[in-house]
Amino acid sequence: MKKVVKFGGSSLASAQQFMKVGNIIHADEDRRFVVPSAPGKRFDKDTKVTDMLYACYALAEKDHDFTKEFSQIEERYQEIIDGLKLDLDLTPEFNQIIDNFKKKAGADYAASRGEYLNGIIMACYLGFEFVDPADAIRFNEAGVFDAELTNKLLGKRLEGIEQAVIPGFYGAMADGMVKTFSRGGSDITGSIVAKAIQADVYENWTDVSGFLIADPRIIKNPKGIDMITYGELRELSYMGAGVLHEDAIFPVRKEGIPINIRNTNSPEDEGTWIVGNTCQKSKYTITGIAGKKGFASINIEKDMMNAEVGFGRKVLQVFEDYNISFEHMPSGIDTLSVMVHQSEFVDKEQKILSGINRAVSPDHVDIQSDLALIAVVGRSMKSQRGTAGRIFAALAHANINVRMIDQGSSEQNIIIGVDNEDFETAIKAIYDIFVETRL
Ligand code: ASP
């Protein structure tokens, strides 16, 4: 068996955390490929090393002195090295980085050093080989991740290696220029490595015991999710459920490699399994609830709209022309609504309205703002009667006016639009009916 194990920043924030990680890795000899993040926060008000690096490089870019800021970064690493009693001197690495900062090596290079240095420490601590992803994770000239080439290069680079540490978050372009993924991107590296070595499992170790059915800021002590499919997770992460980087699903999803989200601070918990498919029913009818505030709906009315071929296309063309992507498009016979992120739409509002007028000459257009969307997701919904009925009964009971309803064609999600101010109450009502009272 081959397992890829990725550890997040809070799992590697101090020597003490490194020791927990060491124990986890040594507890299972299949844990052979390790992807570390940069040291994260040790306590609530602490600063992540990645943020320290960005701030430090911002000074370097303006030719300001960054000695003090950089030495704070050095201290973070030295504290870990000393705590682990390692015979490792990172001075040459630090000097090289300072030099490259002065030469303006780029913000991506700067940020990537967090993972790079942590990877060197981790490799030394575990006695594993250090593999620099700059040699094998490739971005094209436009800075876009090249999945195919990476899979080839990385597969080759890791061939025959028994145990390796591959820092997360970055790779490089063909000319060697370092590029990072978006924030939280070490999750993506873990997934890419799992695909390249055809791992049996991708374990993603963080500071929570997996996914929760609902946001703990809204529901007190929500129940955890034992198993979730990639499809369900995609719906939930898109709607704001955190824990795993959204793009981390794709490389392993195609290969059918399961992801297991685990808690470094509570390694005995099974966490959440993310799988391609399963015949295991979820404990509750729904797998999870997530949502976001801040949407606007542009409602267009025109008599005989149903008979006008191309109406929808013309409307959407206007949104495309202004580079606005739409979230949902519920329609009636003579009405069509386009739901968009309010923050993206607001500055272009008048231009888009006149564009719609020119394109389709509607009878009436109005805008509803400050809407929230809630996704109720669950693979078991398809085969059960009355799920929608229960959701809407619960919402009616909680005195919530439903502004929009959309059931995805996969029948594994129902999206509900409510006023921003009803968002939390709506989530509580839905959680309550499916999980607490389990009617
Ligand atoms: N260190 C990076 C960040 O803070 C990447 C990661 O941790 O996944 O975003």
Boltz pocket constraint, residues with backbone or C-beta under 6 A from the ligand:
constraints:
  - pocket:
      binder: B
      contacts: [[A, 8], [A, 9], [A, 37], [A, 38], [A, 48], [A, 50], [A, 51], [A, 111], [A, 114], [A, 168], [A, 169], [A, 182], [A, 183], [A, 184], [A, 185], [A, 186], [A, 187]]
      max_distance: 6.0
